[in-house]
Amino acid sequence: MYTALFFVVVAIVTAGFLLDCWLDYLNTTRWSDRLPDEVKDIYDEEKYARQQAYEKANYRLGLVSGIFNFLLVLGMLLLAGFAWLNTLTAGISLHPVWWALLFFGLLAFASDLLNTPFSVYDTFVIEEKFGFNKTTVKTFVLDKIKGWLVGGVIGGLLLALVIWIFGKTGSYFWLLAWAVISAFSVFMAMFYSNLIVPLFNKQTPLEAGELRAAIEEFSGKVGFRLDNIYVIDGSRRSTRANAYFTGLGPKKRIVLYDTLLNDLTPDEVVAVLAHEIGHYKKRHVAQGVLLSLLQTGVLLYLFALVVESPALSQALGVTPPNFHIGMVAFGILYSPVSTVTGLLMNMLSRRNEYQADTFAAVNYRPQALASALKKLSVKNLSNLTPHPIYVFFNYSHPTLLQRLAHLKTFENHES
């Protein structure tokens, strides 16, 4: 029997899907067969046509997969699929921890399995066609299996601990659960590259030479102690280039994709790293961790207020209420709030990116960073003219043209 809250849940799911469709459509209005004036110094006609074809291929796949997943969730709601799965797993175990683990485990596994054809098409058709894919079938399958195992073990243990805390402390469980999740998040921020990344990729210290010497010289100049510089074998899966900063305190490290070293000059690599070091020097890393923990605390507090609400479980066709069904219903109801906080976080992230670019421009060479960004954008067939509203909702970074305009204001600066 449908309840008022059920229709609210359906409305939220539908509104979220329609918003995504609208935003994706807005981007299609920026497609053009003519090379836009603002990107003529970055793309030529041939490369731009290739980028547009890549954009269209990804849009079509995203539209099909989006519709599929929307219909899947809608079907689970209208046909009482969550209630059916709840009953099925109850027949195996009624222990709250095992019951929830079975419920979420089967739900996650089925969802991933049903979406695997889209991943296969994306990797072995689209990415292959446009020259990005280096993933073999063996690597793809092993990544899937390892992903399931890692997600099952880590996610399962964390979920089991949270449910156990709930059973022992009731409505005030959110405080202890917040402490546990916070400790886990900080631990993973520090040790992710040591514990998880090696399961999928090989990381080796950057060998001595011109590049390492240049990086160490710049690090010393800006007072950034950096002992850990690693190269990751990203070329095993893709030709895309990247670099990132990870870890906290003494466990911080810079990770460079081997493809990055092949595509950029040493001067450009140092400029990219100057940007990453700028994030650390401006305390963006710590800021991100703290904001994430704060959001988690608010989320857990709100969830604790309603987790045992009969109306929440009844919205998905389940009585009496239980933890895992309440968690699913609350997750859907919270999604509009999550959209708003996501917008705010993206706005903050874009501001932080400008600050990191400024740090690199002032302390190194703005021209080198601009050149690196151009090369990476062309290499990755990035969309240089996304719709502004799409950027507002979805981009954690300013667009390339916005970043280049910002860097241009420092073009007369000499480090």
Buried (B, 14 or more C-beta within 10 A) or exposed (E): EEBEBBEBBBEBBBEBBEEBBEBBEBBEEBEEEEBBEEBEEBBEEEBBBBBBEBBEBBBEBBBEBBEBBBEBBBEBBEEBBBBEBBEEBBEEEEEBBBBBBBBBBBBBEEBBEEBEEBBEBBBBEBBBEBEBBBBEEEBBEEBBEEEBEBBBEBBBEBBBBBBBBBEEBEEEBBBBBBEBBBEBBEEEBBBEBBEBBEEBBEBEEBEEEEBBEBBBEBBEEBEBEBEBBBBBBBBBBBBBBBBBBBBBEEBBBBBBBBBBBEBBBBBBBBBBBBBBBBBBBBEBBEEBBEBBBEBBBEBBBBBBEBBBBEBBBBBBBBEEBBBBBBBBBBEBBBBEEEBEBBEEBBEBBBEBBBBBBBBBBBBBBBBBBBBBBBBBBBBBBBBBBBBEEBBBBBBEBBBBBBBBEBBEEBEEBEE
